[in-house]
Amino acid sequence: MKKDTIDFLAILGVDTRYVSLYHNYIFINNLKFSRFSRKRVEIFLAKFPHWNVIRSKIFQKMCIRASRSLSQSLNPGEKILVLKDDTCADLILYLILEPYTRKYGIEIIYEKDLGFTNEYRANSIALSITLDQEVGKLINQLFNGEKIKLSSMETEKEGTKIIYPLINIPDSWIESWAQNNNLTCATISKDDISQDLLEFLEQYVPDVRENMLKTAIYLRETGKFIE
C-alpha cells in the first residue's frame, strides 16, 4: 500500500523526499520542495480517501532544524536503529527520518529494546533526546557543581554511531504539534527544577535554550569546564 501511494504521488509530481508517511497519514515537511499543492492533495484524496494529508508549520520547522544535523551525520544507504518508546519525541524522530529512506536510501529499523548489540547490524542508532532534555541536564550539572557532560557528546558506543536528530528541537514544538493533530503519544518526561528555570529565563532571554546549548558546545570544543 505504501509503495502504491508513493508511486501515485510521484505521478502527481509530488517530491516524496519532502513528505513523511506514517500509517494512513502524510505529513508535509517542506511545502515548497514537496510541490504538494492543494489541487494535488484533492486529486490524491479522491484516489486514497482513507489517507490524511497534514500541513503543519511547526512540523516543517522541526524538519528544517533536524535536517541541519542530519546532513552532517547521515550517510547514504545506512541502517538506522530507532528505539521505540511510544513518546511523542519518538514519533517525531521516526517521521523526520522516514523521508530519508527515499532521499538518502537509508533503512529504518524501528524496534523496542534492541540496544547497541542487535541482529540487524545497524550502522547508527538515532536517539530522541530533545533540546529541553539536553539543556535540562546541563542546568542540573551546573546546580550540582559538576563538570559539563552533554548527552550528545557520546557519538559512538560499541562501534555503533549515535545521532541526535532532535537535539535542536524544543519540547514545546513537539507537544503543540501532537495536540494540534490529536495524536496519541506519551509526553516527554521533564525535570521540574530545570523546566521552571527555563520558563522563567525565556521571559527575558530570547532563545535561551538554544543559546545555552551553543555555549556548552563552545566550551566543549575549547576544552573548558568539560569532562
Phi and psi restraints in degrees (value plus and minus 20) as a CYANA .aco file:
   2 LYS   PHI     -84.3   -44.3
   2 LYS   PSI     -60.7   -20.7
   3 LYS   PHI     -84.6   -44.6
   3 LYS   PSI     -62.3   -22.3
   4 ASP   PHI     -79.8   -39.8
   4 ASP   PSI     -61.2   -21.2
   5 THR   PHI     -84.3   -44.3
   5 THR   PSI     -67.4   -27.4
   6 ILE   PHI     -82.6   -42.6
   6 ILE   PSI     -62.1   -22.1
   7 ASP   PHI     -82.0   -42.0
   7 ASP   PSI     -62.0   -22.0
   8 PHE   PHI     -89.1   -49.1
   8 PHE   PSI     -58.2   -18.2
   9 LEU   PHI     -81.0   -41.0
   9 LEU   PSI     -60.5   -20.5
  10 ALA   PHI     -83.9   -43.9
  10 ALA   PSI     -60.0   -20.0
  11 ILE   PHI     -81.4   -41.4
  11 ILE   PSI     -57.0   -17.0
  12 LEU   PHI     -90.9   -50.9
  12 LEU   PSI     -36.2     3.8
  13 GLY   PHI      77.7   117.7
  13 GLY   PSI      -8.0    32.0
  14 VAL   PHI    -102.5   -62.5
  14 VAL   PSI     112.8   152.8
  15 ASP   PHI    -106.7   -66.7
  15 ASP   PSI      83.9   123.9
  16 THR   PHI     -93.8   -53.8
  16 THR   PSI     -21.0    19.0
  17 ARG   PHI     -94.8   -54.8
  17 ARG   PSI     -29.6    10.4
  18 TYR   PHI    -142.5  -102.5
  18 TYR   PSI       5.0    45.0
  19 VAL   PHI    -154.6  -114.6
  19 VAL   PSI     131.9   171.9
  20 SER   PHI    -134.4   -94.4
  20 SER   PSI     110.5   150.5
  21 LEU   PHI    -126.9   -86.9
  21 LEU   PSI     112.0   152.0
  22 TYR   PHI    -171.1  -131.1
  22 TYR   PSI      94.4   134.4
  23 HIS   PHI      32.5    72.5
  23 HIS   PSI    -140.4  -100.4
  24 ASN   PHI    -126.3   -86.3
  24 ASN   PSI       9.4    49.4
  25 TYR   PHI    -134.9   -94.9
  25 TYR   PSI     123.2   163.2
  26 ILE   PHI    -142.1  -102.1
  26 ILE   PSI      98.6   138.6
  27 PHE   PHI    -124.2   -84.2
  27 PHE   PSI     104.0   144.0
  28 ILE   PHI    -102.9   -62.9
  28 ILE   PSI      98.3   138.3
  29 ASN   PHI    -120.0   -80.0
  29 ASN   PSI     -29.0    11.0
  30 ASN   PHI    -174.3  -134.3
  30 ASN   PSI      83.2   123.2
  31 LEU   PHI     -81.7   -41.7
  31 LEU   PSI     -62.2   -22.2
  32 LYS   PHI     -88.2   -48.2
  32 LYS   PSI     -70.8   -30.8
  33 PHE   PHI     -93.1   -53.1
  33 PHE   PSI     -48.7    -8.7
  34 SER   PHI     -91.2   -51.2
  34 SER   PSI     -46.6    -6.6
  35 ARG   PHI      38.4    78.4
  35 ARG   PSI      11.2    51.2
  36 PHE   PHI    -113.1   -73.1
  36 PHE   PSI      56.9    96.9
  37 SER   PHI     -91.2   -51.2
  37 SER   PSI     146.5   186.5
  38 ARG   PHI     -82.2   -42.2
  38 ARG   PSI     -53.9   -13.9
  39 LYS   PHI     -85.1   -45.1
  39 LYS   PSI     -62.1   -22.1
  40 ARG   PHI     -88.0   -48.0
  40 ARG   PSI     -55.9   -15.9
  41 VAL   PHI     -81.0   -41.0
  41 VAL   PSI     -62.9   -22.9
  42 GLU   PHI     -81.1   -41.1
  42 GLU   PSI     -65.5   -25.5
  43 ILE   PHI     -85.4   -45.4
  43 ILE   PSI     -61.9   -21.9
  44 PHE   PHI     -82.4   -42.4
  44 PHE   PSI     -66.6   -26.6
  45 LEU   PHI     -88.9   -48.9
  45 LEU   PSI     -43.7    -3.7
  46 ALA   PHI     -86.1   -46.1
  46 ALA   PSI     -53.0   -13.0
  47 LYS   PHI    -109.6   -69.6
  47 LYS   PSI     -54.7   -14.7
  48 PHE   PHI    -143.3  -103.3
  48 PHE   PSI      52.1    92.1
  49 PRO   PHI     -87.6   -47.6
  49 PRO   PSI     -37.0     3.0
  50 HIS   PHI    -105.4   -65.4
  50 HIS   PSI     -23.4    16.6
  51 TRP   PHI    -109.7   -69.7
  51 TRP   PSI     138.4   178.4
  52 ASN   PHI    -143.8  -103.8
  52 ASN   PSI     108.3   148.3
  53 VAL   PHI    -124.9   -84.9
  53 VAL   PSI      99.5   139.5
  54 ILE   PHI    -129.7   -89.7
  54 ILE   PSI     102.7   142.7
  55 ARG   PHI    -124.0   -84.0
  55 ARG   PSI     101.8   141.8
  56 SER   PHI    -162.3  -122.3
  56 SER   PSI     100.4   140.4
  57 LYS   PHI     -85.1   -45.1
  57 LYS   PSI     -56.9   -16.9
  58 ILE   PHI     -84.3   -44.3
  58 ILE   PSI     -63.2   -23.2
  59 PHE   PHI     -82.4   -42.4
  59 PHE   PSI     -61.3   -21.3
  60 GLN   PHI     -83.1   -43.1
  60 GLN   PSI     -59.0   -19.0
  61 LYS   PHI     -83.9   -43.9
  61 LYS   PSI     -60.4   -20.4
  62 MET   PHI     -85.4   -45.4
  62 MET   PSI     -60.5   -20.5
  63 CYS   PHI     -84.5   -44.5
  63 CYS   PSI     -58.4   -18.4
  64 ILE   PHI     -85.0   -45.0
  64 ILE   PSI     -65.2   -25.2
  65 ARG   PHI     -84.0   -44.0
  65 ARG   PSI     -62.2   -22.2
  66 ALA   PHI     -86.1   -46.1
  66 ALA   PSI     -54.8   -14.8
  67 SER   PHI     -83.4   -43.4
  67 SER   PSI     -47.8    -7.8
  68 ARG   PHI     -84.4   -44.4
  68 ARG   PSI     -58.8   -18.8
  69 SER   PHI    -104.4   -64.4
  69 SER   PSI     -54.5   -14.5
  70 LEU   PHI     -87.2   -47.2
  70 LEU   PSI     -53.3   -13.3
  71 SER   PHI     -83.1   -43.1
  71 SER   PSI     -43.3    -3.3
  72 GLN   PHI    -118.5   -78.5
  72 GLN   PSI     -43.5    -3.5
  73 SER   PHI    -124.4   -84.4
  73 SER   PSI     -38.3     1.7
  74 LEU   PHI    -114.8   -74.8
  74 LEU   PSI     124.9   164.9
  75 ASN   PHI    -138.5   -98.5
  75 ASN   PSI     125.1   165.1
  76 PRO   PHI     -77.2   -37.2
  76 PRO   PSI     117.5   157.5
  77 GLY   PHI      58.9    98.9
  77 GLY   PSI     -13.5    26.5
  78 GLU   PHI     -88.2   -48.2
  78 GLU   PSI     132.1   172.1
  79 LYS   PHI    -118.3   -78.3
  79 LYS   PSI     100.2   140.2
  80 ILE   PHI    -130.8   -90.8
  80 ILE   PSI     101.0   141.0
  81 LEU   PHI    -108.9   -68.9
  81 LEU   PSI     105.0   145.0
  82 VAL   PHI    -136.9   -96.9
  82 VAL   PSI     101.2   141.2
  83 LEU   PHI    -103.6   -63.6
  83 LEU   PSI     101.3   141.3
  84 LYS   PHI    -100.1   -60.1
  84 LYS   PSI     101.8   141.8
  85 ASP   PHI    -150.3  -110.3
  85 ASP   PSI     -13.7    26.3
  86 ASP   PHI      46.7    86.7
  86 ASP   PSI      -1.8    38.2
  87 THR   PHI    -109.9   -69.9
  87 THR   PSI     146.3   186.3
  88 CYS   PHI     -85.4   -45.4
  88 CYS   PSI     -53.6   -13.6
  89 ALA   PHI     -85.5   -45.5
  89 ALA   PSI     -59.2   -19.2
  90 ASP   PHI     -81.1   -41.1
  90 ASP   PSI     -63.4   -23.4
  91 LEU   PHI     -85.1   -45.1
  91 LEU   PSI     -65.0   -25.0
  92 ILE   PHI     -80.5   -40.5
  92 ILE   PSI     -61.4   -21.4
  93 LEU   PHI     -77.7   -37.7
  93 LEU   PSI     -65.5   -25.5
  94 TYR   PHI     -84.2   -44.2
  94 TYR   PSI     -64.9   -24.9
  95 LEU   PHI     -84.0   -44.0
  95 LEU   PSI     -56.0   -16.0
  96 ILE   PHI     -89.4   -49.4
  96 ILE   PSI     -57.7   -17.7
  97 LEU   PHI     -98.1   -58.1
  97 LEU   PSI     -48.8    -8.8
  98 GLU   PHI     -74.2   -34.2
  98 GLU   PSI     -64.2   -24.2
  99 PRO   PHI     -83.1   -43.1
  99 PRO   PSI     -42.3    -2.3
 100 TYR   PHI     -91.8   -51.8
 100 TYR   PSI     -31.1     8.9
 101 THR   PHI     -87.1   -47.1
 101 THR   PSI     -45.7    -5.7
 102 ARG   PHI    -121.2   -81.2
 102 ARG   PSI     -52.8   -12.8
 103 LYS   PHI     -94.8   -54.8
 103 LYS   PSI     -63.7   -23.7
 104 TYR   PHI    -136.0   -96.0
 104 TYR   PSI     -26.0    14.0
 105 GLY   PHI      52.3    92.3
 105 GLY   PSI       6.6    46.6
 106 ILE   PHI     -95.9   -55.9
 106 ILE   PSI     143.9   183.9
 107 GLU   PHI    -138.9   -98.9
 107 GLU   PSI     106.5   146.5
 108 ILE   PHI    -116.3   -76.3
 108 ILE   PSI     105.1   145.1
 109 ILE   PHI    -125.0   -85.0
 109 ILE   PSI      86.8   126.8
 110 TYR   PHI    -127.4   -87.4
 110 TYR   PSI      75.3   115.3
 111 GLU   PHI    -154.7  -114.7
 111 GLU   PSI     154.8   194.8
 112 LYS   PHI    -136.5   -96.5
 112 LYS   PSI     106.4   146.4
 113 ASP   PHI      38.5    78.5
 113 ASP   PSI      20.2    60.2
 114 LEU   PHI    -102.6   -62.6
 114 LEU   PSI     -47.2    -7.2
 115 GLY   PHI      51.8    91.8
 115 GLY   PSI    -178.1  -138.1
 116 PHE   PHI    -112.7   -72.7
 116 PHE   PSI     -39.5     0.5
 117 THR   PHI    -123.1   -83.1
 117 THR   PSI      84.8   124.8
 118 ASN   PHI    -157.1  -117.1
 118 ASN   PSI     133.6   173.6
 119 GLU   PHI     -86.8   -46.8
 119 GLU   PSI     -38.1     1.9
 120 TYR   PHI    -103.7   -63.7
 120 TYR   PSI     -30.5     9.5
 121 ARG   PHI      32.3    72.3
 121 ARG   PSI      35.7    75.7
 122 ALA   PHI     -84.9   -44.9
 122 ALA   PSI     125.9   165.9
 123 ASN   PHI     -97.2   -57.2
 123 ASN   PSI     -53.0   -13.0
 124 SER   PHI    -162.4  -122.4
 124 SER   PSI     138.0   178.0
 125 ILE   PHI    -141.8  -101.8
 125 ILE   PSI     110.0   150.0
 126 ALA   PHI    -120.3   -80.3
 126 ALA   PSI     101.5   141.5
 127 LEU   PHI    -121.8   -81.8
 127 LEU   PSI     126.4   166.4
 128 SER   PHI    -116.0   -76.0
 128 SER   PSI      15.5    55.5
 129 ILE   PHI     -92.3   -52.3
 129 ILE   PSI     107.5   147.5
 130 THR   PHI    -117.7   -77.7
 130 THR   PSI     154.0   194.0
 131 LEU   PHI     -79.9   -39.9
 131 LEU   PSI     -64.6   -24.6
 132 ASP   PHI     -84.0   -44.0
 132 ASP   PSI     -59.7   -19.7
 133 GLN   PHI     -85.4   -45.4
 133 GLN   PSI     -61.6   -21.6
 134 GLU   PHI     -87.7   -47.7
 134 GLU   PSI     -65.1   -25.1
 135 VAL   PHI     -90.4   -50.4
 135 VAL   PSI     -55.0   -15.0
 136 GLY   PHI     -80.7   -40.7
 136 GLY   PSI     -61.2   -21.2
 137 LYS   PHI     -84.9   -44.9
 137 LYS   PSI     -59.8   -19.8
 138 LEU   PHI     -80.6   -40.6
 138 LEU   PSI     -65.6   -25.6
 139 ILE   PHI     -82.2   -42.2
 139 ILE   PSI     -63.9   -23.9
 140 ASN   PHI     -82.5   -42.5
 140 ASN   PSI     -57.0   -17.0
 141 GLN   PHI     -86.5   -46.5
 141 GLN   PSI     -59.6   -19.6
 142 LEU   PHI     -85.0   -45.0
 142 LEU   PSI     -63.1   -23.1
 143 PHE   PHI     -83.8   -43.8
 143 PHE   PSI     -53.3   -13.3
 144 ASN   PHI    -110.2   -70.2
 144 ASN   PSI     -16.6    23.4
 145 GLY   PHI      48.8    88.8
 145 GLY   PSI       7.9    47.9
 146 GLU   PHI    -116.7   -76.7
 146 GLU   PSI     137.8   177.8
 147 LYS   PHI     -88.5   -48.5
 147 LYS   PSI     130.1   170.1
 148 ILE   PHI     -93.6   -53.6
 148 ILE   PSI     109.2   149.2
 149 LYS   PHI    -160.4  -120.4
 149 LYS   PSI      78.1   118.1
 150 LEU   PHI     -93.1   -53.1
 150 LEU   PSI     126.0   166.0
 151 SER   PHI     -79.4   -39.4
 151 SER   PSI     -59.2   -19.2
 152 SER   PHI     -92.3   -52.3
 152 SER   PSI     -22.9    17.1
 153 MET   PHI     -90.7   -50.7
 153 MET   PSI     -44.9    -4.9
 154 GLU   PHI    -102.2   -62.2
 154 GLU   PSI      84.4   124.4
 155 THR   PHI    -125.5   -85.5
 155 THR   PSI     -22.4    17.6
 156 GLU   PHI    -177.4  -137.4
 156 GLU   PSI     124.4   164.4
 157 LYS   PHI    -168.5  -128.5
 157 LYS   PSI     105.6   145.6
 158 GLU   PHI      31.8    71.8
 158 GLU   PSI      20.8    60.8
 159 GLY   PHI      61.1   101.1
 159 GLY   PSI     -18.5    21.5
 160 THR   PHI    -126.8   -86.8
 160 THR   PSI     107.1   147.1
 161 LYS   PHI     -88.5   -48.5
 161 LYS   PSI     122.4   162.4
 162 ILE   PHI    -134.8   -94.8
 162 ILE   PSI     112.0   152.0
 163 ILE   PHI    -144.3  -104.3
 163 ILE   PSI     135.7   175.7
 164 TYR   PHI    -150.7  -110.7
 164 TYR   PSI      55.6    95.6
 165 PRO   PHI     -83.0   -43.0
 165 PRO   PSI     -44.9    -4.9
 166 LEU   PHI    -119.6   -79.6
 166 LEU   PSI      -9.4    30.6
 167 ILE   PHI     -84.9   -44.9
 167 ILE   PSI     -40.1    -0.1
 168 ASN   PHI    -128.6   -88.6
 168 ASN   PSI      -3.8    36.2
 169 ILE   PHI    -130.7   -90.7
 169 ILE   PSI     101.2   141.2
 170 PRO   PHI     -90.3   -50.3
 170 PRO   PSI     130.0   170.0
 171 ASP   PHI     -78.7   -38.7
 171 ASP   PSI     -56.8   -16.8
 172 SER   PHI     -80.9   -40.9
 172 SER   PSI     -55.0   -15.0
 173 TRP   PHI     -85.7   -45.7
 173 TRP   PSI     -63.9   -23.9
 174 ILE   PHI     -85.3   -45.3
 174 ILE   PSI     -64.7   -24.7
 175 GLU   PHI     -85.9   -45.9
 175 GLU   PSI     -61.9   -21.9
 176 SER   PHI     -83.0   -43.0
 176 SER   PSI     -63.2   -23.2
 177 TRP   PHI     -80.7   -40.7
 177 TRP   PSI     -65.2   -25.2
 178 ALA   PHI     -84.3   -44.3
 178 ALA   PSI     -62.5   -22.5
 179 GLN   PHI     -86.1   -46.1
 179 GLN   PSI     -63.1   -23.1
 180 ASN   PHI     -83.0   -43.0
 180 ASN   PSI     -48.2    -8.2
 181 ASN   PHI    -126.1   -86.1
 181 ASN   PSI      -9.7    30.3
 182 ASN   PHI      32.2    72.2
 182 ASN   PSI      23.2    63.2
 183 LEU   PHI    -112.2   -72.2
 183 LEU   PSI     118.8   158.8
 184 THR   PHI    -113.3   -73.3
 184 THR   PSI      85.1   125.1
 185 CYS   PHI    -173.4  -133.4
 185 CYS   PSI     133.4   173.4
 186 ALA   PHI     -94.4   -54.4
 186 ALA   PSI     120.9   160.9
 187 THR   PHI     -91.3   -51.3
 187 THR   PSI     139.2   179.2
 188 ILE   PHI     -99.9   -59.9
 188 ILE   PSI     110.6   150.6
 189 SER   PHI     -86.9   -46.9
 189 SER   PSI     121.6   161.6
 190 LYS   PHI    -150.5  -110.5
 190 LYS   PSI     130.1   170.1
 191 ASP   PHI    -105.0   -65.0
 191 ASP   PSI     102.9   142.9
 192 ASP   PHI     -82.6   -42.6
 192 ASP   PSI     -61.3   -21.3
 193 ILE   PHI     -86.1   -46.1
 193 ILE   PSI     -70.5   -30.5
 194 SER   PHI     -86.4   -46.4
 194 SER   PSI     -55.4   -15.4
 195 GLN   PHI     -86.9   -46.9
 195 GLN   PSI     -63.2   -23.2
 196 ASP   PHI     -81.6   -41.6
 196 ASP   PSI     -61.2   -21.2
 197 LEU   PHI     -85.8   -45.8
 197 LEU   PSI     -62.5   -22.5
 198 LEU   PHI     -83.8   -43.8
 198 LEU   PSI     -61.1   -21.1
 199 GLU   PHI     -85.4   -45.4
 199 GLU   PSI     -54.6   -14.6
 200 PHE   PHI     -89.6   -49.6
 200 PHE   PSI     -67.1   -27.1
 201 LEU   PHI     -86.1   -46.1
 201 LEU   PSI     -54.7   -14.7
 202 GLU   PHI     -88.7   -48.7
 202 GLU   PSI     -32.4     7.6
 203 GLN   PHI     -91.0   -51.0
 203 GLN   PSI     -43.9    -3.9
 204 TYR   PHI    -139.5   -99.5
 204 TYR   PSI     -42.7    -2.7
 205 VAL   PHI    -139.1   -99.1
 205 VAL   PSI      91.4   131.4
 206 PRO   PHI     -82.0   -42.0
 206 PRO   PSI     118.2   158.2
 207 ASP   PHI      32.2    72.2
 207 ASP   PSI      25.6    65.6
 208 VAL   PHI     -81.4   -41.4
 208 VAL   PSI     -58.9   -18.9
 209 ARG   PHI     -84.2   -44.2
 209 ARG   PSI     -69.5   -29.5
 210 GLU   PHI     -79.5   -39.5
 210 GLU   PSI     -61.6   -21.6
 211 ASN   PHI     -90.1   -50.1
 211 ASN   PSI     -56.3   -16.3
 212 MET   PHI     -86.8   -46.8
 212 MET   PSI     -59.0   -19.0
 213 LEU   PHI     -87.6   -47.6
 213 LEU   PSI     -61.8   -21.8
 214 LYS   PHI     -80.0   -40.0
 214 LYS   PSI     -61.7   -21.7
 215 THR   PHI     -83.1   -43.1
 215 THR   PSI     -63.2   -23.2
 216 ALA   PHI     -84.3   -44.3
 216 ALA   PSI     -59.4   -19.4
 217 ILE   PHI     -85.2   -45.2
 217 ILE   PSI     -59.9   -19.9
 218 TYR   PHI     -82.2   -42.2
 218 TYR   PSI     -64.4   -24.4
 219 LEU   PHI     -83.8   -43.8
 219 LEU   PSI     -56.3   -16.3
 220 ARG   PHI     -84.8   -44.8
 220 ARG   PSI     -63.6   -23.6
 221 GLU   PHI     -88.9   -48.9
 221 GLU   PSI     -50.5   -10.5
 222 THR   PHI    -110.1   -70.1
 222 THR   PSI     -26.8    13.2
 223 GLY   PHI      58.5    98.5
 223 GLY   PSI       0.1    40.1
 224 LYS   PHI    -121.3   -81.3
 224 LYS   PSI     108.6   148.6
 225 PHE   PHI      39.8    79.8
 225 PHE   PSI       4.5    44.5
 226 ILE   PHI    -143.1  -103.1
 226 ILE   PSI     116.1   156.1
